[in-house]
């Protein structure tokens, strides 16, 4: 929120984030002020706007905590840039949902963006005018979905292992069933209809990678893979939604955010599968194709066991929530 030469920055912190912040930074206002000053940089026309006030708002019914930060700029703010690395030092996968609202109507959204480790800058050329907030939201969540899939190496290797050793038609059926399944659980989890802790979901995802990889090795003829990938897709959907559940959005934004995020995942997934299918069709002309497929599957399966062990250990030591 911008008013005159001040920028009011309200951070809505989920319980996990506020707990980690307290554990690593503390409760002292001066220490928190120094921390936020180092993690969030506000500029207007490239001129620094120092942090002049920090205070906590009353606790929310949801359990979230709101930090009220006030930045004061040298002159009236029109062009605004916020560069934030907040919480990335504690969790590199942390995601922020930033929005600019006018002071006279905080319910109205002028601009918004999703900020991640690879996108830490929120720039608004003119704080007085609004663009298409819906289009900005759709684009931001579409991009987040693409990033989430492309950085989810377990999901990528699962998809590659699914299409190894089966025909194009069977690959199409398997990937389609996977898509339908993970879209279903993503929607249900995001809307709060189902919930499983990541300490359960992440080891299960590793287990799905192991199963598919060693099925490629142990079975010469793989039938009805689409059925198994449907059930496995239900599990992966709970993993996909993890990135979204850390972002606070209103009920009116749920559908657009979810659909855009899912479309981003599907686009990235389609690209990976298309490249894999073309490459596998090319290798079929060579005699070493069968050995390659099995060798690849063994390597992925062994990596799956490593992930499984790491995730079970992390869950037992509190590393996965």
C-alpha positions in Angstrom: 0.0 0.0 0.0 1.5 3.3 -1.1 0.4 6.7 0.4 2.4 9.8 -0.4 6.0 9.0 0.4 5.4 5.9 2.5 5.0 2.3 1.6 3.1 0.1 4.0 4.2 -3.6 3.6 2.1 -6.2 5.4 3.6 -9.7 5.6 1.0 -12.4 6.2 3.1 -15.2 7.8 1.7 -18.8 8.1 2.5 -20.5 11.4 5.4 -22.5 10.0 7.1 -19.4 8.7 6.5 -17.3 11.8 7.8 -20.2 14.0 11.0 -20.6 11.9 11.5 -16.8 11.9 11.2 -16.7 15.7 13.6 -19.7 16.1 16.3 -18.2 13.8 15.9 -14.5 14.3 14.2 -14.1 17.7 11.4 -11.9 19.0 13.5 -8.7 19.7 12.1 -5.8 17.6 15.5 -4.4 16.8 16.8 -7.8 15.6 13.7 -8.3 13.5 14.0 -4.8 12.1 17.6 -5.4 11.1 16.6 -8.7 9.5 13.8 -7.3 7.5 15.9 -4.3 6.5 18.5 -6.7 5.1 16.0 -9.0 3.4 13.5 -6.5 1.9 14.7 -3.5 -0.2 12.2 -0.9 -1.2 13.1 1.8 -3.8 11.3 4.6 -5.6 13.0 5.8 -8.8 16.1 3.9 -7.6 16.2 5.9 -4.3 16.3 3.8 -1.2 13.3 3.8 1.1 14.5 2.9 4.6 12.4 0.8 7.0 11.2 3.1 9.8 8.7 1.0 11.7 8.0 -2.6 12.5 5.1 -3.9 14.5 3.0 -7.0 14.9 -0.7 -7.0 14.2 -3.1 -8.9 16.5 -3.1 -12.7 15.9 -5.3 -13.9 13.1 -8.1 -16.5 13.6 -6.3 -18.6 10.9 -3.2 -18.8 13.1 -1.3 -16.6 10.7 0.7 -13.6 12.0 0.9 -10.2 10.2 4.0 -8.0 10.4 3.4 -4.4 9.6 6.4 -2.8 8.0 6.6 0.9 7.1 9.1 2.3 4.6 9.6 6.0 4.1 10.9 7.3 0.7 12.7 10.6 0.0 9.7 11.9 -2.1 6.3 11.0 -3.3 6.2 7.4 -4.6 5.0 6.7 -8.2 7.5 4.2 -9.5 8.0 1.4 -7.0 10.4 -1.6 -6.8 10.5 -4.2 -4.0 13.3 -6.7 -4.0 12.9 -9.4 -1.4 14.9 -12.4 -0.4 12.8 -12.7 2.8 13.0 -16.2 4.3 15.0 -17.6 1.4 18.0 -17.9 3.7 15.9 -20.3 5.8 14.0 -22.0 3.0 15.1 -21.6 -0.6 11.7 -22.9 -1.8 9.8 -20.2 0.0 7.2 -18.4 -2.2 5.6 -15.0 -1.6 2.4 -13.7 -3.1 2.9 -9.9 -3.5 0.1 -7.5 -4.2 -0.3 -3.7 -4.4 -3.6 -2.2 -3.2 -4.7 1.4 -3.0 -5.0 3.0 0.5 -8.6 4.0 0.0 -9.8 0.5 -0.9 -7.5 -2.4 0.3 -9.8 -5.0 -1.3 -9.0 -3.7 -4.7 -5.9 -5.2 -6.3 -3.8 -3.0 -8.6 -0.8 -5.3 -9.3 0.3 -8.6 -8.0 3.1 -11.2 -8.5 4.5 -14.5 -7.2 8.0 -14.1 -5.8 10.4 -17.0 -5.6 14.2 -17.6 -5.4 14.4 -17.1 -9.2 12.1 -14.1 -9.2 12.7 -11.7 -6.3 11.7 -8.4 -7.8 8.2 -6.8 -7.8 8.2 -3.7 -9.9 5.3 -1.3 -10.5 5.9 1.5 -13.0 3.0 3.6 -11.8 1.4 2.9 -8.4 -1.7 5.0 -9.2 -3.0 2.8 -12.0 -3.9 -0.8 -12.1 -3.3 -3.3 -14.9 -5.3 -6.5 -15.3 -4.9 -8.1 -11.9 -6.5 -11.3 -13.1 -4.1 -11.6 -16.0 -1.2 -10.9 -13.8 -2.4 -13.5 -11.3 -2.9 -16.1 -14.0 0.6 -15.5 -15.5 2.3 -15.5 -12.1 0.7 -18.9 -11.1 1.3 -20.3 -14.6 5.0 -19.5 -14.3 5.1 -20.9 -10.7 3.6 -24.2 -12.0 6.2 -24.4 -14.7 9.0 -23.7 -12.3 7.7 -26.2 -9.7 7.6 -29.0 -12.2 11.0 -28.2 -13.8 12.7 -28.1 -10.4 10.9 -31.2 -9.1 13.5 -33.8 -10.1 11.5 -36.6 -8.5 8.4 -35.8 -10.6 10.6 -35.5 -13.8 12.3 -38.8 -13.3 9.0 -40.4 -12.4 7.5 -39.2 -15.8 10.6 -40.3 -17.7 10.6 -43.7 -16.1 6.8 -44.1 -16.8 7.3 -43.8 -20.6 10.5 -45.9 -20.8 9.8 -49.3 -22.4 6.2 -48.8 -23.4 4.6 -47.8 -26.7 3.5 -44.3 -27.6 -0.2 -45.1 -27.1 0.5 -46.6 -23.7 2.6 -43.6 -22.8 -0.2 -41.3 -23.8 -2.7 -43.2 -21.7 -0.3 -43.3 -18.7 0.5 -39.6 -18.8 -3.2 -38.7 -19.3 -4.2 -40.7 -16.2 -1.4 -39.2 -14.2 -2.6 -35.7 -15.2 -6.2 -36.4 -14.3 -5.3 -37.9 -11.0 -2.9 -35.2 -9.8 -5.3 -32.4 -11.0 -8.0 -34.0 -8.8 -5.9 -34.2 -5.6 -4.4 -30.8 -6.2 -7.9 -29.3 -6.4 -9.2 -31.2 -3.3 -6.1 -30.4 -1.3 -6.0 -26.8 -2.2 -9.7 -26.4 -1.3 -9.0 -28.2 2.0 -11.1 -31.3 1.3 -8.1 -33.6 1.9 -4.8 -33.1 3.7 -1.7 -35.2 4.3 1.5 -33.9 5.9 4.6 -33.6 3.6 6.3 -36.0 6.0 4.0 -38.7 4.5 3.6 -37.4 1.0 7.3 -36.9 0.1 8.4 -40.5 1.1 5.3 -41.8 -0.9 6.4 -39.9 -4.0 9.9 -41.5 -3.7 8.2 -44.9 -3.4 6.2 -44.4 -6.6 9.5 -43.7 -8.4 11.0 -46.9 -7.0 8.0 -49.0 -8.1 7.8 -47.8 -11.6 11.6 -48.0 -12.1 11.9 -51.6 -11.0 8.7 -52.7 -12.8 10.6 -51.7 -15.9 13.4 -54.0 -14.9 11.4 -57.0 -13.6 8.6 -57.2 -16.2 9.1 -57.8 -19.9 5.5 -56.9 -20.7 4.0 -53.9 -18.9 0.3 -53.6 -19.2 -2.2 -51.2 -17.7 0.5 -48.8 -16.6 -2.1 -46.1 -16.9 -4.0 -47.7 -13.9 -0.9 -47.5 -11.6 0.0 -44.0 -12.8 -3.5 -42.9 -11.9 -3.0 -44.0 -8.3 0.5 -42.6 -8.2 -0.8 -39.3 -9.7 -3.1 -38.9 -6.7 0.1 -38.9 -4.5 2.1 -36.6 -6.7 -0.9 -34.1 -6.7 -0.5 -33.7 -3.0 3.2 -32.9 -3.6 2.4 -30.3 -6.3 -0.1 -28.5 -4.1 2.6 -28.0 -1.4 3.9 -24.9 -3.2 0.4 -23.4 -3.4 -0.7 -24.0 0.2 2.1 -21.7 1.5 0.5 -18.8 -0.4 -2.4 -16.9 1.1 -5.1 -16.2 -1.4 -8.7 -15.3 -0.9 -11.6 -17.6 -1.8 -12.4 -15.5 -4.9 -8.9 -16.2 -6.2 -8.8 -20.0 -5.6 -10.0 -21.2 -8.9 -8.0 -18.9 -11.2 -4.8 -19.5 -9.1 -5.3 -23.3 -9.1 -6.1 -23.6 -12.8 -3.2 -21.4 -13.8 -0.8 -23.3 -11.6 -2.0 -26.6 -13.0 -1.8 -25.4 -16.6 1.8 -24.4 -15.9 2.6 -27.9 -14.6 0.9 -29.5 -17.6 2.9 -27.4 -20.1 6.2 -28.3 -18.4 5.1 -31.9 -18.2 4.1 -32.0 -21.9 7.5 -30.6 -22.9 9.4 -33.2 -20.9 7.3 -36.2 -22.1 7.4 -35.0 -25.7 11.2 -34.8 -25.7 11.4 -38.2 -23.9 9.1 -39.9 -26.4 11.0 -38.6 -29.4 14.3 -39.6 -27.9 13.1 -43.1 -27.0 11.7 -43.6 -30.5 15.1 -42.8 -31.9 16.9 -45.3 -29.6 14.6 -48.1 -30.6 16.5 -48.6 -33.8 19.6 -49.7 -31.9 20.2 -53.1 -30.4 21.4 -51.6 -27.1 17.9 -50.0 -26.5 16.7 -52.6 -24.0 19.9 -52.4 -22.0 19.7 -48.6 -22.0 16.1 -48.7 -20.8 16.8 -51.1 -18.0 20.0 -49.4 -16.9 18.3 -46.1 -16.8 15.5 -47.6 -14.7 17.9 -49.2 -12.3 19.7 -45.9 -11.7 16.4 -44.1 -11.1 15.2 -46.8 -8.8 18.4 -46.6 -6.7 18.1 -42.8 -6.6 14.5 -43.4 -5.4 15.8 -45.5 -2.5 18.1 -42.6 -1.6 15.3 -40.1 -1.6 13.1 -42.5 0.4 15.7 -42.9 3.1 16.5 -39.1 3.2 12.8 -38.2 3.4 12.0 -40.7 6.1 15.0 -39.5 8.1 14.0 -35.9 7.6 10.4 -36.7 8.7 11.7 -38.3 11.9 14.0 -35.4 12.7 11.4 -32.7 11.9 13.0 -31.7 8.6 9.7 -32.2 6.7 6.5 -30.7 8.1 
